[in-house]
Amino acid sequence: MDAGFNDEVLNDGMTVSVKKLVLDILKPHQPNALEFAQTLAAVGPDYRVHLTVLEVDESTETLGVVLEGRALDFDAIEAAIDKMGGSLHSIDEVEVLSEINTDR
C-alpha cells in the first residue's frame, strides 16, 4: 500500500477512503475566502467545502476548513493549498471508511 491519502485498496479486498478532513490553514489575504474554497472544491469531482475565517491579522488569515467527499485526495488538497500560498497547520479531524471491494 502506498502512502497516499485517497482510496487505498488493501490486499484483503478492502478499500479505505478518506471521507472528511478538518484542517487548520494559514493563508495570505489573497485569494479571498470564496476563491480559496472554490479552488479546494475543484480538486475533486464531488468535494464539499465549508470554510470559516477564524482570525485575521495584518497579512494573513487563519481558516478552519471542512472538506467532504467520496474519496478525498489529501496530496492534491495539500498541493492546492500550497499553490495558493497557504500553509497547512494541522489536521484536526479525519473520517475514513473501509468497504469491501466488490469489483473483484
NORZINOR-V531403 format. One record per backbone hydrogen bond with DSSP energy under -0.5 kcal/mol. NH is the residue of the N-H (numbers start at 1). CO is the residue of the C=O. E is the energy in kcal/mol with one decimal. If there is no record, write none. Layout:
nh	co	e
NH	CO	E
NH	CO	E
This chain:
nh	co	e
8	16	-2.2
10	8	-0.7
10	14	-3.5
13	10	-1.8
15	99	-3.2
16	8	-2.7
17	15	-0.5
17	97	-2.7
19	17	-0.6
19	95	-2.9
20	95	-1.7
21	67	-2.3
22	93	-2.4
23	21	-0.5
23	65	-3.2
24	90	-2.5
25	23	-0.6
25	63	-2.2
26	87	-2.6
27	61	-2.6
29	59	-0.8
36	32	-2.6
37	33	-2.5
38	34	-2.6
39	35	-2.3
40	36	-2.0
41	37	-2.5
42	38	-1.7
43	40	-1.3
44	41	-0.8
47	41	-0.6
47	44	-0.8
48	68	-3.1
50	66	-2.6
52	64	-2.6
54	52	-0.7
54	62	-2.9
55	62	-1.4
57	60	-2.7
61	27	-2.9
62	55	-2.8
63	25	-3.5
63	61	-0.5
64	52	-2.8
65	23	-2.6
65	63	-0.5
66	50	-2.9
67	21	-2.7
67	65	-0.5
68	48	-2.4
69	19	-2.0
72	18	-3.0
74	72	-0.9
77	73	-2.3
78	74	-3.0
79	75	-2.0
80	76	-2.0
81	77	-2.2
82	78	-2.4
83	79	-2.5
84	80	-1.4
85	82	-1.9
86	81	-2.6
87	26	-2.7
89	24	-2.8
89	87	-0.7
90	24	-1.4
92	22	-2.7
92	90	-0.7
93	22	-1.2
95	20	-2.4
97	17	-2.4
99	15	-2.6
101	13	-4.0
102	100	-0.8
